[in-house]
Amino acid sequence: MPALITFADPAPAAVDDRPAPERAVGPAPLRQTAERYAAEGGALSIGDWACEPGAWRIRFHPGRHEFFQVLEGRIRITDEAGCAREFGPGDACVIPAGFAGVFEVLEAVKKRYVMVDRP
């Protein structure tokens, strides 16, 4: 029987990365992802994510959806039409499949995410 995954337990070691240079808007910020659960061959990923201030362009493929809730800090997401929304502690959002825009970390952020990838 599989064990429960509890977020009160220590997180696994985080993986560091930065946005690709061609997607960065200014200096590429350091991002840290601590995946706590993965299933369905990686089609489902749940974990914690942190990032220092910075911005980059995002383009979700047609099968990728993300739910997140901000735990600390502040972000702004702007769609291609220029509509911007800001999120702070406690705020939650779904980035739907096919979304394109700019993801901007205004204050160092920590969020919890659920990513679903479908063909």
N, C-alpha and C positions, 0 to 999 in steps of 0.2 A: 504494500500500500504506500503511495507517495506521502511524503511528509508535508505538513503545512509550511508555507513560506510566510514568515512574519517579518514585518518591517521594523519591529522592535529589536530584532536580532542584528548583530553587526553586519554591515554591508560588505559584500565581497570587494576585493581590490578594484579600484576604478581604472579604467582605460583612458589615457589622455589622447586627445587629437585636436586638430585645428581645422577650420573650414579650408577647402581648397583655395589656393591663391586667386584663381579666376572668379570665385564666388564671394570673396571677402570684400567688404566695403570698408576700406581703411585697413589697419593692422589686423591680422587674423587672431582672434582671441583663443585662449586655451579653454578647452571643454573637457569635462571628466564624466564618464558614464560608468555607473556601477549597475550592471544588469543583475537583477535578483531572480528572474525567472524567464525561461525561454521554452517554447513548445512548438510543435508542428513544424519541425525543421527550420526554426527561426522565423516562422510567419507570425509568431506572437512573442513580443519582448516587453518585459515590465521591469522597471527599475528606477534608479535615482540619477539625476543629471545635474551638473553644476557648470557654470561658465562665468568667466570674467567679462567685464564690459567690452562690447564690440558689436559688429553687425556683419551679416552676410545674406546673400540671396538664397532662397530656398525654392525648390520645385519638387513637390511630391509626385511620385509616379501614380498612374490611375488606380492602383490597388492599395496604396498606403494611406492609412488613417492613423492619427495620433490623438489620444486624450492626454491632457496634462493638468496638474494642479501645482501652482506656485507655492513653495514652502517659505522661501525667503527671497528678497530682492525684487527687482522690477524689470519687465520686458515690454517691448512694443512689437507688434506684428502688423505690417502694412501690406495690403494686397496690391496687385498690379494696377488696380484702378485708383490707388492712392488712399483708400480707406484704412485708417490706422486705429488699432485698439491696444490699450495698455492693460497689463495684468500685474498684480502684486500679491502679497501673501493671502492665501485662501481662495484666490480667483482660479477658475478652471476654464478650460476651452477644449474644443475639438478642432483640429486642423484636418479638413476633409481631403480625401483622395483628389489628386490633381491640382491642389492649391499651389499657387506661385506668388512670391512676394519677397519681402525683406524681414528677417528676424533680427531684432536688435535687443541686446542686453544693456539696459540703462544703468542698473546697479547689479553687482555680483549676485547671481541668482542660483537657487536650488529649486528643482522641481521634481515631481514624481510623474512618471509617464507610463502609458500603455500604448504600444505600437502594434498595429495589425497590418500585415502585408498579405494581399491576395493577388493571384495572377490576373 
